[in-house]
Structures are given as C-alpha cells and as structure tokens.
Amino acid sequence: MRRKQETRRKAGRPPGGVDGQRVRDYPQVSIRVPPKLYAQLAALTKSTGLSRLEIFGRAIDCYENALRAQRRRSRRKAA
C-alpha cells in the first residue's frame, strides 16, 4: 500500500510575525514588567492563542483609539 505523499516542512520554527514575516527582521524593544503583569500576559497568550507581539499590538491600538476618543470629547466640550 502506498501512503499519501506528505508535504515536508522546513526545519525550525515557522515565522511568527505579522503575515508570516520573520520576527528577526523587526526592531527590538525591551521592557521590564512586574510579575503580576507578566503573569497576565502569559495567561492571555495561553487563553487566546495569540502571540505576545499580537497582544501588545492590539493593546497599543486600543490605547491609541481611547486617546483619540478622549480628544474628540474634549474638542466638543471646548466648542
């Protein structure tokens, strides 16, 4: 009996960046976080299946949107 021919994967980890880009090509940022925040991040990555990079990206987008909304509200009050 013949087995179906399986496609071979390349050795090593697959690219983990956005749209399959190599993370090695990204600029690096290093931050120190308290243990509680680190545990929260670990729990989020485990429960959502998202990478730390994706979680940080979404968090920054959310924060930026909140700032924009705050500016819009303050402009309406001033007008």
Secondary structure, 3 states (H helix, E strand, C coil): CCCCCCCCCCCCCCCCCHHHCCHHHCCCCCCCCCHHHHHHHHHHHHHHCCCHHHHHHHHHHHHHHHHHHHHHHHHHHHC
